[in-house]
Amino acid sequence: MPELRSFPIPDGLAGQRADSGLAKLLGLSRSSCADLIDAGHASMNSKLLTKSDRLEGGAMLEVSIPEPKNPLEVVPALVEDLKVIYEDEDLVVIDKPAGVAAHPSVGWVGPTVVGALLQAGIKVTTSGASERQGIVQRLDVGTSGLMMVAKSELAYSILKQAFRDRTVHKVYHAVVQGHPDPSSGTIDAPIDRHHKAEFKFTVGPNGKPSVTHYETLEAFASASLLEIVLETGRTHQIRVHFSAFRHPLLGDTMYGADPKLAARFGMEHQWLHAKELSFEHPITGQEVKFVSEYPAELARVLEALRNQH
């Protein structure tokens, strides 16, 4: 049920725009109050307000505040750039664009993979937490590329175990700042939660074992294109390891990338793409492999790096 509030307007707010004055009265953001007014949830002396109306001192303000939405609710949403690469009765493999989260989470208001699949009429297993049903692996919001989701309960169970057993082969391509030395090698460093920033991770002695193998494919004036194979699958693993290695991913300002360099190439998120995914099919036992091409945004940056002098 919505919460109904009514109170006289203080003389101190007389003459203020409705959205601005309402924000001060309710302790909400101005944009939230503007949305309330646009939805017809605010009136003054029983007359519906518009955002640009001026408040009158002593008039009676009536506001109906809707119940807050569940931040973990799966909301169907069309994601035009999300492609279904493979689908059968047990699983679906998608090519995810950057800007899409794997599943709903607190603080995220954008599109999700599970919401896009729901919109497309693709039913996934009910295994797992309600907001992440069928999710057996995740890609960061800013990471594009291949990701699989389980459609059957049996496939979910087997695939989750396959990831735990590290039998799923994942190959990523990333552009990092500078030139790693050596040009190919292994980063073996435990990853733990950041002690200050809630959504970040860091290399630390008490973290979980984390192993990243890399090889330089191409070197540019200010950056390098790497092929990366994960032995473990920690959250933000590639981003954290190369940041600690002093070669943060191009565009990954959250983990120390140069914002001027990111702006120069028009990157608002990390240059990271899940390029290959191969595994044993959970039901048939056959080895399957999928390959994804770079999205146009990443291909454009690569071309600009190649033409850099």
RABEL-V677263 format. One record per pair of residues at least 12 apart in sequence whose C-alpha atoms are under 8 Angstrom apart, sorted by sequence separation. I is the first residue (numbers start at 1). J is the second residue. If there is no record, write none. Layout:
i->I j->J
i->I j->J
//
This chain:
i->19 j->31
i->37 j->49
i->38 j->50
i->82 j->94
i->83 j->95
i->99 j->111
i->100 j->112
i->101 j->113
i->102 j->114
i->103 j->115
i->136 j->148
i->137 j->149
i->191 j->203
i->192 j->204
i->214 j->226
i->215 j->227
i->243 j->255
i->250 j->262
i->251 j->263
i->277 j->289
i->278 j->290
i->20 j->33
i->37 j->50
i->38 j->51
i->82 j->95
i->83 j->96
i->100 j->113
i->135 j->148
i->136 j->149
i->190 j->203
i->191 j->204
i->214 j->227
i->215 j->228
i->239 j->252
i->243 j->256
i->276 j->289
i->277 j->290
i->19 j->33
i->37 j->51
i->45 j->59
i->46 j->60
i->82 j->96
i->135 j->149
i->136 j->150
i->189 j->203
i->190 j->204
i->191 j->205
i->192 j->206
i->193 j->207
i->214 j->228
i->243 j->257
i->276 j->290
i->277 j->291
i->19 j->34
i->44 j->59
i->45 j->60
i->46 j->61
i->81 j->96
i->82 j->97
i->134 j->149
i->135 j->150
i->189 j->204
i->190 j->205
i->191 j->206
i->192 j->207
i->213 j->228
i->214 j->229
i->240 j->255
i->276 j->291
i->44 j->60
i->45 j->61
i->46 j->62
i->81 j->97
i->134 j->150
i->190 j->206
i->191 j->207
i->192 j->208
i->212 j->228
i->213 j->229
i->239 j->255
i->251 j->267
i->252 j->268
i->253 j->269
i->275 j->291
i->276 j->292
i->34 j->51
i->44 j->61
i->45 j->62
i->96 j->113
i->134 j->151
i->190 j->207
i->191 j->208
i->212 j->229
i->213 j->230
i->250 j->267
i->251 j->268
i->252 j->269
i->253 j->270
i->275 j->292
i->19 j->37
i->43 j->61
i->44 j->62
i->114 j->132
i->134 j->152
i->190 j->208
i->191 j->209
i->212 j->230
i->213 j->231
i->251 j->269
i->252 j->270
i->274 j->292
i->275 j->293
i->42 j->61
i->43 j->62
i->114 j->133
i->190 j->209
i->191 j->210
i->211 j->230
i->212 j->231
i->251 j->270
i->252 j->271
i->275 j->294
i->42 j->62
i->43 j->63
i->136 j->156
i->189 j->209
i->190 j->210
i->211 j->231
i->212 j->232
i->250 j->270
i->251 j->271
i->42 j->63
i->135 j->156
i->188 j->209
i->189 j->210
i->190 j->211
i->210 j->231
i->211 j->232
i->249 j->270
i->250 j->271
i->273 j->294
i->41 j->63
i->42 j->64
i->134 j->156
i->188 j->210
i->189 j->211
i->210 j->232
i->249 j->271
i->41 j->64
i->136 j->159
i->188 j->211
i->209 j->232
i->210 j->233
i->249 j->272
i->41 j->65
i->136 j->160
i->187 j->211
i->188 j->212
i->210 j->234
i->124 j->149
i->125 j->150
i->186 j->211
i->187 j->212
i->212 j->237
i->105 j->131
i->124 j->150
i->125 j->151
i->127 j->153
i->137 j->163
i->186 j->212
i->187 j->213
i->212 j->238
i->104 j->131
i->124 j->151
i->125 j->152
i->126 j->153
i->136 j->163
i->186 j->213
i->210 j->237
i->223 j->250
i->271 j->298
i->103 j->131
i->104 j->132
i->123 j->151
i->124 j->152
i->125 j->153
i->185 j->213
i->186 j->214
i->36 j->65
i->74 j->103
i->103 j->132
i->127 j->156
i->184 j->213
i->185 j->214
i->212 j->241
i->74 j->104
i->102 j->132
i->184 j->214
i->185 j->215
i->18 j->49
i->73 j->104
i->125 j->156
i->184 j->215
i->18 j->50
i->19 j->51
i->72 j->104
i->79 j->111
i->103 j->135
i->183 j->215
i->184 j->216
i->18 j->51
i->19 j->52
i->71 j->104
i->72 j->105
i->91 j->124
i->102 j->135
i->183 j->216
i->17 j->51
i->18 j->52
i->21 j->55
i->71 j->105
i->72 j->106
i->77 j->111
i->82 j->116
i->201 j->235
i->17 j->52
i->18 j->53
i->71 j->106
i->77 j->112
i->201 j->236
i->266 j->301
i->17 j->53
i->18 j->54
i->71 j->107
i->102 j->138
i->180 j->216
i->265 j->301
i->17 j->54
i->18 j->55
i->71 j->108
i->78 j->115
i->79 j->116
i->102 j->139
i->203 j->240
i->16 j->54
i->17 j->55
i->71 j->109
i->76 j->114
i->77 j->115
i->78 j->116
i->101 j->139
i->102 j->140
i->202 j->240
i->203 j->241
i->15 j->54
i->16 j->55
i->76 j->115
i->77 j->116
i->101 j->140
i->102 j->141
i->201 j->240
i->265 j->304
i->14 j->54
i->15 j->55
i->74 j->114
i->75 j->115
i->76 j->116
i->101 j->141
i->179 j->219
i->14 j->55
i->15 j->56
i->74 j->115
i->76 j->117
i->77 j->118
i->78 j->119
i->100 j->141
i->203 j->244
i->13 j->55
i->14 j->56
i->15 j->57
i->76 j->118
i->77 j->119
i->78 j->120
i->99 j->141
i->100 j->142
i->202 j->244
i->13 j->56
i->14 j->57
i->76 j->119
i->98 j->141
i->99 j->142
i->178 j->221
i->179 j->222
i->191 j->234
i->13 j->57
i->98 j->142
i->99 j->143
i->178 j->222
i->179 j->223
i->180 j->224
i->11 j->56
i->12 j->57
i->98 j->143
i->177 j->222
i->178 j->223
i->179 j->224
i->9 j->55
i->11 j->57
i->97 j->143
i->98 j->144
i->177 j->223
i->178 j->224
i->191 j->237
i->9 j->56
i->10 j->57
i->11 j->58
i->97 j->144
i->176 j->223
i->177 j->224
i->9 j->57
i->10 j->58
i->96 j->144
i->97 j->145
i->175 j->223
i->176 j->224
i->8 j->57
i->9 j->58
i->95 j->144
i->96 j->145
i->175 j->224
i->176 j->225
i->191 j->240
i->8 j->58
i->9 j->59
i->95 j->145
i->96 j->146
i->175 j->225
i->176 j->226
i->8 j->59
i->9 j->60
i->94 j->145
i->95 j->146
i->96 j->147
i->174 j->225
i->175 j->226
i->8 j->60
i->9 j->61
i->94 j->146
i->95 j->147
i->173 j->225
i->174 j->226
i->189 j->241
i->7 j->60
i->8 j->61
i->93 j->146
i->94 j->147
i->173 j->226
i->174 j->227
i->6 j->60
i->7 j->61
i->93 j->147
i->94 j->148
i->173 j->227
i->174 j->228
i->187 j->241
i->6 j->61
i->7 j->62
i->93 j->148
i->172 j->227
i->173 j->228
i->6 j->62
i->92 j->148
i->93 j->149
i->171 j->227
i->172 j->228
i->5 j->62
i->6 j->63
i->74 j->131
i->91 j->148
i->92 j->149
i->171 j->228
i->172 j->229
i->4 j->62
i->5 j->63
i->73 j->131
i->91 j->149
i->92 j->150
i->171 j->229
i->4 j->63
i->5 j->64
i->72 j->131
i->91 j->150
i->92 j->151
i->170 j->229
i->171 j->230
i->4 j->64
i->5 j->65
i->90 j->150
i->91 j->151
i->169 j->229
i->170 j->230
i->3 j->64
i->4 j->65
i->90 j->151
i->91 j->152
i->169 j->230
i->2 j->64
i->3 j->65
i->89 j->151
i->90 j->152
i->2 j->65
i->3 j->66
i->89 j->152
i->2 j->66
i->3 j->67
i->90 j->154
i->91 j->155
i->1 j->66
i->2 j->67
i->90 j->155
i->166 j->231
i->1 j->67
i->166 j->232
i->176 j->242
i->180 j->247
i->179 j->247
i->178 j->247
i->177 j->247
i->176 j->247
i->177 j->248
i->176 j->248
i->177 j->249
i->176 j->249
i->177 j->250
i->175 j->249
i->176 j->250
i->174 j->249
i->175 j->250
i->177 j->257
i->223 j->305
i->222 j->305
i->221 j->305
i->220 j->305
i->220 j->306
i->221 j->308
i->220 j->308
i->221 j->309
i->176 j->271
i->140 j->236
i->175 j->271
i->174 j->271
i->175 j->272
i->174 j->272
i->173 j->272
i->174 j->273
i->172 j->272
i->173 j->273
i->172 j->273
i->173 j->274
i->172 j->274
i->173 j->275
i->171 j->274
i->172 j->275
i->170 j->274
i->171 j->275
i->172 j->276
i->170 j->275
i->171 j->276
i->170 j->276
i->171 j->277
i->169 j->276
i->170 j->277
i->169 j->277
i->170 j->278
i->168 j->277
i->169 j->278
i->168 j->278
i->169 j->279
i->168 j->279
i->167 j->279
i->168 j->280
i->159 j->282
i->158 j->282
i->143 j->269
i->142 j->269
i->143 j->270
i->147 j->274
i->155 j->282
i->142 j->270
i->143 j->271
i->144 j->272
i->145 j->273
i->146 j->274
i->154 j->282
i->155 j->283
i->143 j->272
i->144 j->273
i->145 j->274
i->146 j->275
i->142 j->272
i->143 j->273
i->144 j->274
i->145 j->275
i->146 j->276
i->147 j->277
i->143 j->274
i->146 j->277
i->146 j->290
i->146 j->291
i->146 j->292
i->145 j->292
i->145 j->294
i->144 j->295
i->90 j->283
i->95 j->292
i->97 j->295
//
